[in-house]
Amino acid sequence: MIGTPPAGHAARTAAGRFTLTFTPAAPAIRVARETVGSALRAWGLDGLAGDAELVASELVTNALRHARSATVVLTRGVGTVTLEVIDDDPHPPREAPPDPCATHGRGLIIVGALTAGWGWRPTDDGGKCVWATFAPAA
């Protein structure tokens, strides 16, 4: 999937935002997952924390597997939360064909199942941004 988050996303970023950059180090994925969950709980969005933590873990794992670093941006907007993982690898994310015997390759399938939508876009510096949106329960 390629694209941008839903229309009006940029206008909705004032309510809350954090950014954190990781390099391929042992605790990076755990710290990304815990930080995303902590931010959502601090914003009173406890119901999104579990799914968003898992999606952050999958996207950061993919980024650090293929790039030198990953930057996580979590933005709280009106009626939506957007998680972005930015890296310096220009290649688009690809869903692997399901293989019941494989120990990897299900990450983007999980992302699609747990989010309101996801996609990617190239960045100005030659990398990419993979994004996922979550819709908090009313």
N, C-alpha and C positions, 0 to 999 in steps of 0.2 A: 504494500500500500504506500502511496506517495501522496504528499499533500501538506496542508498546514492545519493547525488546530482550527476549530470552528470560528466563523466570522466574529469579529468583535473581541477576540482574545486579548489583543494588545491593550484595549481600552479597559480591560477588567483586571489588570495586574496590581492595582493600588492596594487591594485589600490585604495582601500578604505574599511574601516571596522570600525564598532563600536559595543560595547557590553554594555548592561545595564541589571541589575538584579532587579527584582521586588518581593515583598512579597504581600500576599493578603490584600491589603489596598484599600480603596475606589478609589483613583485616579490612581491606577496602570494601568488599561487598557487604560484609556484616555491618560496617559503620554506615554505609549508604542506606541499607535497609532500616537500621535503627533510627537514623536521623530523619528519614522520611516519615516513619511512624510517629516519632516524637513531635515533629512539626504538625502533623495532622491532629494529633491529640491536643496539642497546645491551641490549635484553632477550633477545638470543639468538634472535630470531624472523626471521632473515634471509629465510627462504622466503616470508614474507608481505609483505615490503617492497615488491616491485614492484607487486603488485595493490593494496595499501593506498595506495601513493603515487598510483596512477592514480585510485582512488576518491576520495581526498582532493582531488585536482586537480579532478575533475568536480564534487564537492559544493561546494567553496569557490567555484569559478567560478559555479555556479548561485546560490549565496547572494549573492555580490558583484554579480551582475547585477541582483538584485531587492531588495537590502537595503543598509543603510548600513554594516554591518560583519558579520563572521562570526567566531564563536569555535569553534575546533577543540578537541575533547576526545578524547583517546585513552586508553582504559582497558584494562589487561591484567588479565584474570580467570583463573580456573581453567578451562582448556580453551577459552578464547575471548578475542578482542580486539574491542572495540567502538570504532568511530570515530563521533563525533557532530559535526555542524556545526550550530551554533545561530545564528539570525539574527532580525532584528526584523520580517520580512515574514510576515504571518499566512496567506498563501495556500499551500495544499499543493503539493508538487512534482507535476508531471504528466509522464507519459511522452508524448512527441510521437509521432505515427504515423511509422513509418519512411519516409524519403524519400531515395532513393539519390542525388538531386541536391543535397540540402541540405548546407551546411557546418557545421551544428549540429543539435542535437536528439537525439543518440544517448547522451547522458550517463547517463541513468537505465537505459537498456538495458545499458550497460557495467557500471554499478554492480550490477545484478541478476545479470549473468553472472559477476562476479568475487568475489561475496560469498556467505556462507552464508545471508544474509537482509538485508533492509533495510526501512525504514519511516520513519514520521514521527509526531510528536505535537506538539500545541500546547504552548507554554510559558506559564507563569503571567503573563508580562508582555506577552502578545499576539503573540508571534512564533511560531517553530516550531523544532523540533529534528529534523533528518534524521539517521538513524543507519544504520550498516551493521555487520554482524558478520562476523568472520573466524574460522575454526577452524584453528588451527595443526596441521600434520601431527604425528601421534603419534610 
